Amino acid sequence: MEAIHISELKELLALQPSDRRPVLDLKNIKLADREAVRFLSKCEAAGVTLQNCPAFIREWIAREDAEGGGERNGD
């Protein structure tokens, strides 16, 4: 998952009904860049469920948040 995929995911998430909690299934993610991880962190903070999130992404999100790089509260 790379930064180039983020805009398409944002569009798809925006189409979801507001009364439903979106779920991103990350089962097939083997690699991710920093922008993708930051995006996933923001998604999770906004109520998106990260299903089957690989341990390396979960750890990276936690590190970014601890360092203040996750930018969960804004862009």
Buried (B, 14 or more C-beta within 10 A) or exposed (E): BEEEBBEEBEEEEEEEEEEEEBEBEBEEBEEBBEBBBBBBBBBBBEEBEBEEBBEEBBEBBEEBBEEEBBBBEEE
